Amino acid sequence: MQITKTLTTNPKPAPDWNNLGFGAFTTDHMFIMDYHEGRGWYDPRIVPYAPLALDPAAIVLHYGAEVFEGLKAYYAGDDQILLFRPEANAQRINNSSVRLCMPELPVEYFVQAIKELVGIDKHWVPKLPDTSLYIRPLVIATEGVLGVRRSADYQFIVILSPVGAYYPEGLNPVKIYVEEEYVRSVRGGTGFCKCGGNYAASLAAQYKAKEMGYSQVMWLDGAERKYIDEVGTMNVMFKVNGRILTPELSSGTILPGITRDSVLKILQSWNIPTEERKITLTELQQAIQTGTLEEAFGTGTAAVISPIGELNIHGEKVAISNGQIGPLTQKIYDTLTGIQWGKLKDEFGWTVNISSQK
Ligand SMILES: *Cc1c(COP(=O)(O)O)cnc(C)c1O
């Protein structure tokens, strides 16, 4: 793929590297590629970051035909920039697209677009500890037609945002509200997809929890409100009696997180038993009552590892790990971020060095 490049003549001022927050800044350039039915993907280009021109009838604006991804580029010192498992994000955006009747992208286009865009905006990769460049690829249906059907046209876009910690709490434990009214996904739905509609539908629960002083909700399954699915936009893991339990993916209601998969593989390499299976809220409550719930944490690219310090179950507040970060949670965080920032040996072959890109 030959990417046309138009560089900005009006670079943005540098952000305050000490106060990046999450998602507030975008870089100087973006990647765009078009798709037309019968023709396939064409015209890959890197252009100055700017608003899109969309037909107000564009399908994405009415019927939500949108899928996205989230990954990061990490500064590893010495002008080295690392990506973490980008092919896994490429495969996942395609799984999301198939479910929404949208066209798939060749995995190598996805990875090349990111490598070249990050290469052009490499001075935007933050260098301070715990900061990174968040990469947001998305595909939208752009055909201007008021019909609930496949679009003849799509755009694949990549934008970049230098970020600090996702939660203002950083690695400090978050409080989670177990949501029993609203649900995030159901069997046969789109829970396993990173598609915009899932997140629009989740806001009501998120604000409800915020008003009560919680960072996020814990989602239960949509049919019976009995099984644990996820926490907010993270997968969830529990350490019970020395074993790590996490909800299984087979229900199709859970986003198959790349952080989740990486954490499971790291744990397995340490010979810590892991179980991917259905977990009922009742089982969790029993583990709390008998004192066998040792640690709990969320996993996701944005927050990496987020310890859970308090759960609100049926209106009752329970502390986990005395509201502190558990030792295994800390060790997983140190190991995973050590690999991502190139400080620890990557025995899994997960990191991709893009420093040789122009
Ligand atoms: C993105 C996301 C995750 C985490 O996936 P990662 O690949 O680890 O970043 C988990 N749950 C939801 C709902 C998500 O959108």
The ligand as an ORCA input file, in Angstrom:
! r2SCAN-3c Opt
* xyz 0 1
  C     -11.943     -1.908     24.556
  C     -12.745     -2.583     25.593
  C     -12.180     -3.493     26.504
  C     -10.700     -3.727     26.627
  O     -10.099     -4.220     25.476
  P      -8.530     -4.071     25.298
  O      -8.236     -4.717     24.004
  O      -7.887     -4.733     26.447
  O      -8.251     -2.594     25.283
  C     -13.030     -4.162     27.370
  N     -14.355     -3.939     27.368
  C     -14.923     -3.060     26.528
  C     -16.388     -2.874     26.563
  C     -14.138     -2.345     25.621
  O     -14.697     -1.459     24.809
*
